[in-house]
Structures are given as structure tokens and as C-alpha cells.
Amino acid sequence: MSAEILLRKYRNILLELSDKYVLPDFPHDSDEIKQAWVTYRQNLRDLPSNSTPSFNSNGILSGVTWPTDPEGYSGIKDPDGNRIS
């Protein structure tokens, strides 16, 4: 699997995990928090064009600056929402 494909795979997981935060009826504490989720998701969608993914000498995906979500986490999660990096 290429670094570009892995980037998109991880990015798609993060988009899926954050889908609920942009639903019209999600109970955000403020409009600013809702907008922060919208911005975070846009940053995720822009990752492939704003990154130069590659694998480091340990085979770990590098060359990607993951956006920070509104809860303060920046990195990769698995499909269950567990932090990977």
C-alpha cells in the first residue's frame, strides 16, 4: 500500500468518526464549537493536496501534519476511535 493510499485511509476514518459532530441536531455547546468541527473536517479533506506522505525508515507514515480536532487531539485513530499516533 502506498503512503498516499494509507493517508487517505486514515483520513477517511477520521472523517467518519467526526460525521456526528456536523449533523444539524448534534448538541454543541456553541456555534463556535460546531464551526470548529466543520473547519477540522475541511482540513482533513484538504490533507491529500497539502501533504507529501511517505514512510520513514520504520515503515511509519510521515510527511503528514494531522489537523487538531476541537477536542485537542492531532493524529490517527482506528475505526473504533482509538488513538494510533
C-alpha positions as CSV (number, residue, x, y, z in Angstrom):
1,M,0.0,0.0,0.0
2,S,1.4,3.4,-0.9
3,A,1.8,6.2,1.6
4,E,-0.8,8.2,-0.3
5,I,-3.4,5.5,-0.1
6,L,-2.7,5.0,3.7
7,L,-3.1,8.7,4.2
8,R,-6.5,8.6,2.6
9,K,-7.5,5.5,4.5
10,Y,-6.6,7.2,7.9
11,R,-8.2,10.5,6.8
12,N,-11.4,8.7,5.8
13,I,-11.6,7.1,9.3
14,L,-11.2,10.5,10.9
15,L,-13.9,11.9,8.7
16,E,-16.3,9.0,9.5
17,L,-15.6,9.3,13.3
18,S,-16.4,13.1,13.1
19,D,-19.5,12.8,11.0
20,K,-21.8,13.0,14.0
21,Y,-20.4,16.4,15.0
22,V,-21.7,18.1,11.9
23,L,-25.2,16.7,12.0
24,P,-27.8,19.6,12.3
25,D,-29.2,18.2,15.6
26,F,-25.9,17.4,17.4
27,P,-26.0,19.3,20.7
28,H,-22.9,21.5,20.6
29,D,-22.3,24.0,23.4
30,S,-21.9,26.8,21.0
31,D,-21.9,27.7,17.3
32,E,-18.1,28.2,17.6
33,I,-17.6,24.6,18.5
34,K,-19.7,23.4,15.7
35,Q,-17.8,25.6,13.3
36,A,-14.5,24.2,14.7
37,W,-15.7,20.7,13.7
38,V,-16.6,21.9,10.2
39,T,-13.2,23.5,9.8
40,Y,-11.4,20.4,11.1
41,R,-13.3,18.2,8.6
42,Q,-12.3,20.6,5.8
43,N,-8.7,20.4,6.9
44,L,-9.0,16.6,6.7
45,R,-10.4,16.7,3.2
46,D,-7.5,19.0,2.2
47,L,-4.8,16.7,3.6
48,P,-4.0,14.8,0.3
49,S,-3.3,18.0,-1.5
50,N,-1.4,19.6,1.4
51,S,0.8,16.7,2.3
52,T,3.7,14.8,0.9
53,P,3.2,11.4,2.6
54,S,6.0,8.8,2.7
55,F,7.2,6.1,5.0
56,N,10.0,6.6,7.4
57,S,12.8,4.1,8.0
58,N,10.5,2.2,10.5
59,G,7.7,2.0,7.9
60,I,5.6,4.6,9.7
61,L,3.6,7.1,7.7
62,S,5.3,10.5,7.8
63,G,5.2,13.8,5.9
64,V,1.6,14.5,7.2
65,T,0.6,17.2,9.6
66,W,-2.7,16.0,11.0
67,P,-5.1,18.7,11.9
68,T,-6.1,19.1,15.6
69,D,-9.7,18.3,16.3
70,P,-11.8,20.6,18.5
71,E,-11.2,18.2,21.5
72,G,-7.4,18.9,21.2
73,Y,-6.3,15.6,19.5
74,S,-4.0,15.6,16.5
75,G,-3.3,12.2,15.0
76,I,-4.6,9.0,13.6
77,K,-7.4,6.9,15.1
78,D,-8.6,3.4,14.2
79,P,-12.2,2.8,13.1
80,D,-13.3,2.4,16.8
81,G,-11.9,5.8,17.7
82,N,-8.8,4.5,19.5
83,R,-5.7,6.7,19.1
84,I,-3.0,5.2,16.9
85,S,-0.5,8.1,16.9
